[in-house]
Amino acid sequence: MKQLIQIAKVFSDENRVRIIALLMRDGPICVCEICDTLQLSQPLVSRHLKQMKNASVISSVKKGKWMLYSVEKESGELFCWLDAVRKSVPALPEQVVCSQYVKETEKSTELKF
């Protein structure tokens, strides 16, 4: 019951729903890409991500110094919510790619002799 209430709270905020829609479309992505694409502040996005992670709606993986976020696999309890997001969220802005993240990942893939 507690998990269901946490999930319902996640989907009760328009910004969280927009973040989830962005993660469904473009994930895994870093916080700065979410902020720049949706025009939201970093502290606000971080708070939303924490709440979504606590409700097991999203997951994160560390890649170098970057934390990348994505939507959890669509389990039974999440499927209806995520399907509703797919159907109801209007078109999102084009993803803004974080230049710092791109530079960092390019450096880590370069061969060093």
N, CA, C and O atoms as a GROMACS GRO file, in nm:
protein
  452
    1MET      N    1   0.082  -0.119   0.000
    1MET     CA    2   0.000   0.000   0.000
    1MET      C    3   0.087   0.126   0.000
    1MET      O    4   0.058   0.222  -0.071
    2LYS      N    5   0.195   0.126   0.080
    2LYS     CA    6   0.283   0.242   0.089
    2LYS      C    7   0.347   0.271  -0.047
    2LYS      O    8   0.358   0.387  -0.087
    3GLN      N    9   0.390   0.166  -0.117
    3GLN     CA   10   0.450   0.182  -0.250
    3GLN      C   11   0.352   0.248  -0.348
    3GLN      O   12   0.391   0.336  -0.425
    4LEU      N   13   0.228   0.205  -0.345
    4LEU     CA   14   0.126   0.260  -0.433
    4LEU      C   15   0.105   0.410  -0.406
    4LEU      O   16   0.090   0.488  -0.500
    5ILE      N   17   0.105   0.448  -0.279
    5ILE     CA   18   0.088   0.589  -0.243
    5ILE      C   19   0.207   0.671  -0.291
    5ILE      O   20   0.190   0.782  -0.341
    6GLN      N   21   0.329   0.617  -0.275
    6GLN     CA   22   0.449   0.687  -0.322
    6GLN      C   23   0.443   0.708  -0.474
    6GLN      O   24   0.476   0.815  -0.524
    7ILE      N   25   0.401   0.605  -0.546
    7ILE     CA   26   0.390   0.615  -0.692
    7ILE      C   27   0.286   0.720  -0.730
    7ILE      O   28   0.309   0.800  -0.821
    8ALA      N   29   0.173   0.718  -0.662
    8ALA     CA   30   0.067   0.817  -0.691
    8ALA      C   31   0.118   0.959  -0.668
    8ALA      O   32   0.086   1.049  -0.745
    9LYS      N   33   0.197   0.979  -0.562
    9LYS     CA   34   0.252   1.112  -0.534
    9LYS      C   35   0.348   1.156  -0.646
    9LYS      O   36   0.350   1.273  -0.683
   10VAL      N   37   0.426   1.062  -0.697
   10VAL     CA   38   0.518   1.094  -0.806
   10VAL      C   39   0.441   1.150  -0.926
   10VAL      O   40   0.482   1.249  -0.986
   11PHE      N   41   0.330   1.085  -0.960
   11PHE     CA   42   0.254   1.124  -1.078
   11PHE      C   43   0.157   1.240  -1.052
   11PHE      O   44   0.081   1.278  -1.140
   12SER      N   45   0.161   1.296  -0.931
   12SER     CA   46   0.070   1.406  -0.898
   12SER      C   47   0.130   1.544  -0.928
   12SER      O   48   0.064   1.646  -0.909
   13ASP      N   49   0.253   1.547  -0.976
   13ASP     CA   50   0.320   1.674  -1.004
   13ASP      C   51   0.353   1.683  -1.154
   13ASP      O   52   0.413   1.592  -1.210
   14GLU      N   53   0.314   1.792  -1.216
   14GLU     CA   54   0.334   1.808  -1.361
   14GLU      C   55   0.481   1.801  -1.401
   14GLU      O   56   0.514   1.740  -1.503
   15ASN      N   57   0.570   1.863  -1.323
   15ASN     CA   58   0.712   1.859  -1.357
   15ASN      C   59   0.767   1.717  -1.350
   15ASN      O   60   0.848   1.678  -1.435
   16ARG      N   61   0.726   1.640  -1.250
   16ARG     CA   62   0.773   1.501  -1.241
   16ARG      C   63   0.723   1.419  -1.360
   16ARG      O   64   0.796   1.337  -1.415
   17VAL      N   65   0.599   1.443  -1.400
   17VAL     CA   66   0.545   1.371  -1.516
   17VAL      C   67   0.623   1.408  -1.642
   17VAL      O   68   0.652   1.322  -1.725
   18ARG      N   69   0.658   1.535  -1.657
   18ARG     CA   70   0.738   1.578  -1.773
   18ARG      C   71   0.877   1.516  -1.769
   18ARG      O   72   0.930   1.477  -1.873
   19ILE      N   73   0.936   1.506  -1.650
   19ILE     CA   74   1.068   1.443  -1.636
   19ILE      C   75   1.058   1.296  -1.676
   19ILE      O   76   1.143   1.245  -1.748
   20ILE      N   77   0.955   1.228  -1.628
   20ILE     CA   78   0.937   1.086  -1.662
   20ILE      C   79   0.920   1.070  -1.813
   20ILE      O   80   0.978   0.980  -1.873
   21ALA      N   81   0.839   1.157  -1.874
   21ALA     CA   82   0.819   1.150  -2.020
   21ALA      C   83   0.952   1.170  -2.094
   21ALA      O   84   0.978   1.101  -2.193
   22LEU      N   85   1.034   1.263  -2.046
   22LEU     CA   86   1.164   1.286  -2.107
   22LEU      C   87   1.254   1.164  -2.091
   22LEU      O   88   1.322   1.124  -2.186
   23LEU      N   89   1.255   1.105  -1.973
   23LEU     CA   90   1.336   0.985  -1.950
   23LEU      C   91   1.288   0.868  -2.036
   23LEU      O   92   1.369   0.790  -2.085
   24MET      N   93   1.157   0.858  -2.056
   24MET     CA   94   1.104   0.752  -2.141
   24MET      C   95   1.147   0.773  -2.286
   24MET      O   96   1.174   0.677  -2.358
   25ARG      N   97   1.153   0.899  -2.328
   25ARG     CA   98   1.189   0.929  -2.466
   25ARG      C   99   1.340   0.924  -2.490
   25ARG      O  100   1.384   0.868  -2.590
   26ASP      N  101   1.420   0.981  -2.397
   26ASP     CA  102   1.562   1.002  -2.422
   26ASP      C  103   1.657   0.930  -2.327
   26ASP      O  104   1.778   0.927  -2.352
   27GLY      N  105   1.606   0.872  -2.219
   27GLY     CA  106   1.692   0.818  -2.114
   27GLY      C  107   1.784   0.710  -2.165
   27GLY      O  108   1.760   0.654  -2.271
   28PRO      N  109   1.889   0.680  -2.092
   28PRO     CA  110   1.935   0.744  -1.968
   28PRO      C  111   2.005   0.878  -1.998
   28PRO      O  112   2.083   0.890  -2.092
   29ILE      N  113   1.974   0.977  -1.914
   29ILE     CA  114   2.031   1.110  -1.930
   29ILE      C  115   2.069   1.167  -1.793
   29ILE      O  116   2.022   1.122  -1.689
   30CYS      N  117   2.157   1.268  -1.797
   30CYS     CA  118   2.204   1.329  -1.672
   30CYS      C  119   2.113   1.444  -1.629
   30CYS      O  120   2.028   1.489  -1.706
   31VAL      N  121   2.131   1.490  -1.508
   31VAL     CA  122   2.049   1.597  -1.450
   31VAL      C  123   2.056   1.723  -1.535
   31VAL      O  124   1.953   1.787  -1.559
   32CYS      N  125   2.175   1.759  -1.580
   32CYS     CA  126   2.189   1.884  -1.656
   32CYS      C  127   2.108   1.879  -1.786
   32CYS      O  128   2.056   1.982  -1.829
   33GLU      N  129   2.097   1.763  -1.848
   33GLU     CA  130   2.017   1.751  -1.970
   33GLU      C  131   1.868   1.768  -1.939
   33GLU      O  132   1.794   1.827  -2.018
   34ILE      N  133   1.825   1.715  -1.826
   34ILE     CA  134   1.685   1.732  -1.784
   34ILE      C  135   1.658   1.880  -1.758
   34ILE      O  136   1.558   1.935  -1.805
   35CYS      N  137   1.747   1.944  -1.683
   35CYS     CA  138   1.731   2.087  -1.650
   35CYS      C  139   1.724   2.173  -1.775
   35CYS      O  140   1.635   2.256  -1.789
   36ASP      N  141   1.819   2.152  -1.865
   36ASP     CA  142   1.826   2.236  -1.985
   36ASP      C  143   1.710   2.210  -2.080
   36ASP      O  144   1.657   2.304  -2.139
   37THR      N  145   1.669   2.086  -2.094
   37THR     CA  146   1.560   2.053  -2.186
   37THR      C  147   1.427   2.105  -2.136
   37THR      O  148   1.349   2.161  -2.212
   38LEU      N  149   1.400   2.086  -2.007
   38LEU     CA  150   1.270   2.124  -1.951
   38LEU      C  151   1.270   2.264  -1.889
   38LEU      O  152   1.167   2.310  -1.840
   39GLN      N  153   1.386   2.330  -1.891
   39GLN     CA  154   1.398   2.466  -1.837
   39GLN      C  155   1.358   2.469  -1.689
   39GLN      O  156   1.279   2.553  -1.646
   40LEU      N  157   1.415   2.376  -1.611
   40LEU     CA  158   1.390   2.368  -1.468
   40LEU      C  159   1.523   2.384  -1.395
   40LEU      O  160   1.628   2.352  -1.451
   41SER      N  161   1.520   2.432  -1.271
   41SER     CA  162   1.643   2.450  -1.195
   41SER      C  163   1.698   2.315  -1.150
   41SER      O  164   1.624   2.218  -1.134
   42GLN      N  165   1.829   2.312  -1.130
   42GLN     CA  166   1.895   2.187  -1.089
   42GLN      C  167   1.848   2.139  -0.952
   42GLN      O  168   1.823   2.020  -0.936
   43PRO      N  169   1.833   2.228  -0.851
   43PRO     CA  170   1.784   2.180  -0.721
   43PRO      C  171   1.643   2.121  -0.730
   43PRO      O  172   1.613   2.020  -0.665
   44LEU      N  173   1.557   2.183  -0.811
   44LEU     CA  174   1.421   2.132  -0.827
   44LEU      C  175   1.422   1.994  -0.893
   44LEU      O  176   1.353   1.903  -0.847
   45VAL      N  177   1.499   1.979  -0.999
   45VAL     CA  178   1.507   1.850  -1.068
   45VAL      C  179   1.564   1.744  -0.975
   45VAL      O  180   1.514   1.632  -0.972
   46SER      N  181   1.668   1.777  -0.901
   46SER     CA  182   1.728   1.680  -0.808
   46SER      C  183   1.628   1.634  -0.702
   46SER      O  184   1.624   1.516  -0.669
   47ARG      N  185   1.547   1.726  -0.651
   47ARG     CA  186   1.444   1.689  -0.553
   47ARG      C  187   1.342   1.593  -0.616
   47ARG      O  188   1.305   1.493  -0.555
   48HIS      N  189   1.299   1.625  -0.737
   48HIS     CA  190   1.203   1.539  -0.806
   48HIS      C  191   1.263   1.401  -0.833
   48HIS      O  192   1.196   1.299  -0.814
   49LEU      N  193   1.388   1.397  -0.878
   49LEU     CA  194   1.453   1.268  -0.906
   49LEU      C  195   1.464   1.183  -0.780
   49LEU      O  196   1.443   1.062  -0.784
   50LYS      N  197   1.496   1.247  -0.668
   50LYS     CA  198   1.506   1.174  -0.542
   50LYS      C  199   1.372   1.111  -0.505
   50LYS      O  200   1.367   0.994  -0.466
   51GLN      N  201   1.264   1.187  -0.518
   51GLN     CA  202   1.132   1.133  -0.486
   51GLN      C  203   1.095   1.019  -0.580
   51GLN      O  204   1.038   0.919  -0.536
   52MET      N  205   1.126   1.033  -0.707
   52MET     CA  206   1.094   0.928  -0.804
   52MET      C  207   1.178   0.803  -0.780
   52MET      O  208   1.130   0.691  -0.797
   53LYS      N  209   1.303   0.822  -0.742
   53LYS     CA  210   1.390   0.708  -0.713
   53LYS      C  211   1.342   0.636  -0.587
   53LYS      O  212   1.342   0.513  -0.583
   54ASN      N  213   1.302   0.710  -0.484
   54ASN     CA  214   1.250   0.650  -0.361
   54ASN      C  215   1.124   0.568  -0.386
   54ASN      O  216   1.098   0.471  -0.315
   55ALA      N  217   1.046   0.608  -0.486
   55ALA     CA  218   0.924   0.535  -0.520
   55ALA      C  219   0.951   0.423  -0.621
   55ALA      O  220   0.859   0.355  -0.665
   56SER      N  221   1.078   0.404  -0.657
   56SER     CA  222   1.120   0.301  -0.754
   56SER      C  223   1.059   0.320  -0.892
   56SER      O  224   1.032   0.224  -0.963
   57VAL      N  225   1.037   0.447  -0.928
   57VAL     CA  226   0.985   0.478  -1.061
   57VAL      C  227   1.101   0.495  -1.159
   57VAL      O  228   1.089   0.462  -1.277
   58ILE      N  229   1.214   0.546  -1.109
   58ILE     CA  230   1.333   0.562  -1.193
   58ILE      C  231   1.451   0.493  -1.125
   58ILE      O  232   1.446   0.459  -1.007
   59SER      N  233   1.555   0.474  -1.204
   59SER     CA  234   1.680   0.420  -1.149
   59SER      C  235   1.794   0.506  -1.200
   59SER      O  236   1.777   0.586  -1.292
   60SER      N  237   1.909   0.489  -1.140
   60SER     CA  238   2.026   0.566  -1.183
   60SER      C  239   2.147   0.475  -1.189
   60SER      O  240   2.155   0.373  -1.120
   61VAL      N  241   2.240   0.514  -1.274
   61VAL     CA  242   2.365   0.441  -1.286
   61VAL      C  243   2.476   0.545  -1.297
   61VAL      O  244   2.462   0.646  -1.367
   62LYS      N  245   2.586   0.520  -1.228
   62LYS     CA  246   2.699   0.613  -1.230
   62LYS      C  247   2.789   0.578  -1.348
   62LYS      O  248   2.830   0.463  -1.364
   63LYS      N  249   2.819   0.679  -1.428
   63LYS     CA  250   2.909   0.660  -1.542
   63LYS      C  251   3.017   0.766  -1.530
   63LYS      O  252   2.996   0.882  -1.566
   64GLY      N  253   3.133   0.725  -1.480
   64GLY     CA  254   3.238   0.822  -1.451
   64GLY      C  255   3.193   0.910  -1.337
   64GLY      O  256   3.154   0.861  -1.231
   65LYS      N  257   3.199   1.041  -1.357
   65LYS     CA  258   3.151   1.132  -1.252
   65LYS      C  259   3.005   1.169  -1.272
   65LYS      O  260   2.952   1.251  -1.196
   66TRP      N  261   2.939   1.111  -1.370
   66TRP     CA  262   2.801   1.144  -1.405
   66TRP      C  263   2.704   1.040  -1.353
   66TRP      O  264   2.733   0.921  -1.352
   67MET      N  265   2.588   1.087  -1.311
   67MET     CA  266   2.478   1.000  -1.271
   67MET      C  267   2.374   1.008  -1.383
   67MET      O  268   2.323   1.116  -1.413
   68LEU      N  269   2.344   0.893  -1.442
   68LEU     CA  270   2.246   0.889  -1.552
   68LEU      C  271   2.117   0.827  -1.501
   68LEU      O  272   2.119   0.724  -1.433
   69TYR      N  273   2.005   0.888  -1.535
   69TYR     CA  274   1.874   0.845  -1.486
   69TYR      C  275   1.791   0.787  -1.600
   69TYR      O  276   1.799   0.832  -1.714
   70SER      N  277   1.713   0.686  -1.566
   70SER     CA  278   1.621   0.625  -1.663
   70SER      C  279   1.499   0.572  -1.588
   70SER      O  280   1.502   0.555  -1.466
   71VAL      N  281   1.393   0.546  -1.664
   71VAL     CA  282   1.271   0.492  -1.605
   71VAL      C  283   1.295   0.345  -1.572
   71VAL      O  284   1.356   0.272  -1.650
   72GLU      N  285   1.248   0.302  -1.456
   72GLU     CA  286   1.257   0.162  -1.416
   72GLU      C  287   1.187   0.076  -1.520
   72GLU      O  288   1.099   0.124  -1.592
   73LYS      N  289   1.227  -0.048  -1.528
   73LYS     CA  290   1.156  -0.139  -1.619
   73LYS      C  291   1.008  -0.137  -1.583
   73LYS      O  292   0.971  -0.126  -1.467
   74GLU      N  293   0.927  -0.146  -1.684
   74GLU     CA  294   0.782  -0.132  -1.665
   74GLU      C  295   0.723  -0.255  -1.596
   74GLU      O  296   0.678  -0.350  -1.660
   75SER      N  297   0.724  -0.251  -1.466
   75SER     CA  298   0.662  -0.358  -1.388
   75SER      C  299   0.511  -0.339  -1.391
   75SER      O  300   0.462  -0.235  -1.435
   76GLY      N  301   0.439  -0.436  -1.344
   76GLY     CA  302   0.294  -0.433  -1.346
   76GLY      C  303   0.234  -0.310  -1.283
   76GLY      O  304   0.143  -0.248  -1.339
   77GLU      N  305   0.285  -0.273  -1.165
   77GLU     CA  306   0.226  -0.159  -1.095
   77GLU      C  307   0.257  -0.026  -1.162
   77GLU      O  308   0.185   0.072  -1.143
   78LEU      N  309   0.363  -0.020  -1.241
   78LEU     CA  310   0.398   0.104  -1.310
   78LEU      C  311   0.339   0.115  -1.450
   78LEU      O  312   0.326   0.225  -1.503
   79PHE      N  313   0.304   0.002  -1.509
   79PHE     CA  314   0.265   0.002  -1.650
   79PHE      C  315   0.151   0.098  -1.679
   79PHE      O  316   0.160   0.177  -1.773
   80CYS      N  317   0.045   0.095  -1.600
   80CYS     CA  318  -0.072   0.183  -1.624
   80CYS      C  319  -0.033   0.330  -1.614
   80CYS      O  320  -0.077   0.412  -1.694
   81TRP      N  321   0.048   0.363  -1.514
   81TRP     CA  322   0.091   0.501  -1.497
   81TRP      C  323   0.175   0.547  -1.617
   81TRP      O  324   0.152   0.655  -1.671
   82LEU      N  325   0.271   0.464  -1.658
   82LEU     CA  326   0.359   0.502  -1.768
   82LEU      C  327   0.283   0.509  -1.900
   82LEU      O  328   0.312   0.594  -1.984
   83ASP      N  329   0.186   0.421  -1.918
   83ASP     CA  330   0.103   0.425  -2.038
   83ASP      C  331   0.024   0.556  -2.042
   83ASP      O  332   0.009   0.616  -2.148
   84ALA      N  333  -0.027   0.599  -1.927
   84ALA     CA  334  -0.100   0.726  -1.920
   84ALA      C  335  -0.009   0.844  -1.954
   84ALA      O  336  -0.051   0.939  -2.020
   85VAL      N  337   0.117   0.838  -1.910
   85VAL     CA  338   0.213   0.944  -1.942
   85VAL      C  339   0.234   0.949  -2.093
   85VAL      O  340   0.233   1.057  -2.152
   86ARG      N  341   0.254   0.832  -2.154
   86ARG     CA  342   0.274   0.827  -2.299
   86ARG      C  343   0.160   0.895  -2.374
   86ARG      O  344   0.182   0.966  -2.472
   87LYS      N  345   0.039   0.873  -2.327
   87LYS     CA  346  -0.079   0.923  -2.397
   87LYS      C  347  -0.111   1.069  -2.367
   87LYS      O  348  -0.175   1.135  -2.449
   88SER      N  349  -0.069   1.120  -2.252
   88SER     CA  350  -0.118   1.252  -2.212
   88SER      C  351  -0.017   1.365  -2.215
   88SER      O  352  -0.057   1.481  -2.214
   89VAL      N  353   0.111   1.335  -2.218
   89VAL     CA  354   0.210   1.443  -2.215
   89VAL      C  355   0.225   1.500  -2.356
   89VAL      O  356   0.252   1.427  -2.451
   90PRO      N  357   0.208   1.632  -2.368
   90PRO     CA  358   0.225   1.695  -2.499
   90PRO      C  359   0.370   1.684  -2.544
   90PRO      O  360   0.457   1.643  -2.468
   91ALA      N  361   0.393   1.719  -2.666
   91ALA     CA  362   0.528   1.710  -2.722
   91ALA      C  363   0.628   1.784  -2.632
   91ALA      O  364   0.603   1.895  -2.586
   92LEU      N  365   0.738   1.718  -2.609
   92LEU     CA  366   0.844   1.777  -2.527
   92LEU      C  367   0.940   1.854  -2.617
   92LEU      O  368   0.949   1.826  -2.736
   93PRO      N  369   1.012   1.951  -2.560
   93PRO     CA  370   1.114   2.020  -2.640
   93PRO      C  371   1.224   1.922  -2.680
   93PRO      O  372   1.240   1.817  -2.618
   94GLU      N  373   1.298   1.957  -2.784
   94GLU     CA  374   1.412   1.875  -2.823
   94GLU      C  375   1.509   1.864  -2.706
   94GLU      O  376   1.525   1.959  -2.628
   95GLN      N  377   1.571   1.748  -2.693
   95GLN     CA  378   1.665   1.728  -2.583
   95GLN      C  379   1.786   1.819  -2.601
   95GLN      O  380   1.841   1.829  -2.710
   96VAL      N  381   1.825   1.885  -2.494
   96VAL     CA  382   1.945   1.965  -2.492
   96VAL      C  383   2.055   1.876  -2.437
   96VAL      O  384   2.047   1.830  -2.323
   97VAL      N  385   2.157   1.852  -2.518
   97VAL     CA  386   2.265   1.764  -2.476
   97VAL      C  387   2.364   1.843  -2.391
   97VAL      O  388   2.407   1.952  -2.429
   98CYS      N  389   2.397   1.788  -2.279
   98CYS     CA  390   2.490   1.852  -2.185
   98CYS      C  391   2.631   1.846  -2.244
   98CYS      O  392   2.688   1.739  -2.261
   99SER      N  393   2.687   1.962  -2.276
   99SER     CA  394   2.819   1.966  -2.339
   99SER      C  395   2.927   1.913  -2.245
   99SER      O  396   3.024   1.853  -2.292
  100GLN      N  397   2.912   1.935  -2.115
  100GLN     CA  398   3.012   1.883  -2.020
  100GLN      C  399   3.012   1.731  -2.021
  100GLN      O  400   3.118   1.669  -2.020
  101TYR      N  401   2.893   1.670  -2.025
  101TYR     CA  402   2.884   1.524  -2.026
  101TYR      C  403   2.944   1.468  -2.154
  101TYR      O  404   3.016   1.368  -2.150
  102VAL      N  405   2.916   1.531  -2.268
  102VAL     CA  406   2.970   1.485  -2.396
  102VAL      C  407   3.122   1.491  -2.394
  102VAL      O  408   3.188   1.396  -2.435
  103LYS      N  409   3.179   1.603  -2.347
  103LYS     CA  410   3.325   1.616  -2.340
  103LYS      C  411   3.385   1.509  -2.250
  103LYS      O  412   3.487   1.449  -2.284
  104GLU      N  413   3.324   1.486  -2.135
  104GLU     CA  414   3.374   1.388  -2.038
  104GLU      C  415   3.373   1.248  -2.098
  104GLU      O  416   3.470   1.174  -2.084
  105THR      N  417   3.264   1.210  -2.166
  105THR     CA  418   3.256   1.075  -2.222
  105THR      C  419   3.349   1.060  -2.341
  105THR      O  420   3.401   0.951  -2.363
  106GLU      N  421   3.371   1.166  -2.418
  106GLU     CA  422   3.466   1.160  -2.528
  106GLU      C  423   3.607   1.138  -2.475
  106GLU      O  424   3.683   1.060  -2.533
  107LYS      N  425   3.643   1.206  -2.367
  107LYS     CA  426   3.776   1.189  -2.307
  107LYS      C  427   3.796   1.046  -2.258
  107LYS      O  428   3.904   0.990  -2.274
  108SER      N  429   3.693   0.988  -2.199
  108SER     CA  430   3.707   0.855  -2.142
  108SER      C  431   3.714   0.747  -2.250
  108SER      O  432   3.760   0.636  -2.222
  109THR      N  433   3.669   0.777  -2.373
  109THR     CA  434   3.673   0.676  -2.479
  109THR      C  435   3.797   0.691  -2.567
  109THR      O  436   3.823   0.604  -2.651
  110GLU      N  437   3.872   0.800  -2.550
  110GLU     CA  438   3.995   0.818  -2.628
  110GLU      C  439   4.100   0.719  -2.581
  110GLU      O  440   4.112   0.690  -2.462
  111LEU      N  441   4.177   0.667  -2.676
  111LEU     CA  442   4.286   0.577  -2.642
  111LEU      C  443   4.405   0.658  -2.593
  111LEU      O  444   4.438   0.762  -2.650
  112LYS      N  445   4.467   0.611  -2.488
  112LYS     CA  446   4.583   0.681  -2.433
  112LYS      C  447   4.705   0.593  -2.453
  112LYS      O  448   4.704   0.475  -2.420
  113PHE      N  449   4.811   0.653  -2.509
  113PHE     CA  450   4.934   0.578  -2.534
  113PHE      C  451   5.044   0.625  -2.445
  113PHE      O  452   5.155   0.573  -2.452
   0.00000   0.00000   0.00000
